[in-house]
Amino acid sequence: MHKLVVLYSKPADPDHFRDYYVTNHLPLVMKWPGLLAWRYSFDVAATEGEAPYFAVFEGDFADAAAMAAARASPHGQRLAADVANYATGGAVVIHYPVQDGTG
């Protein structure tokens, strides 16, 4: 499995961010080809001090190639372009292969 994570800094208008994200952006996310599962939160907290991020998104893909194809697709390009409509604080996108473990 390969994970894509988007870390959103605090926007200029948090209420607009939440509303636009849920009403407009997530419906686009749900139609993203190759996306196996997704989750998000507006309740980002740090174990100590103030959290550096306002919101987080996680998306799961079968592998790095599936994620790359999804991001390069017309729909993926539309998703990326839509971020400017709500994430005025900016966003950091990271991705990595997931190693399973038990313990």
Secondary structure, 3 states (H helix, E strand, C coil): CEEEEEEECCCCCHHHHHHHHHHHHHHHHCCCCCCCEEEEECCCCCCCCCCCCCEEEEEEECCHHHHHHHHHCHHHHHHHHHHHHCCCCCEEEEEEECCCCCC
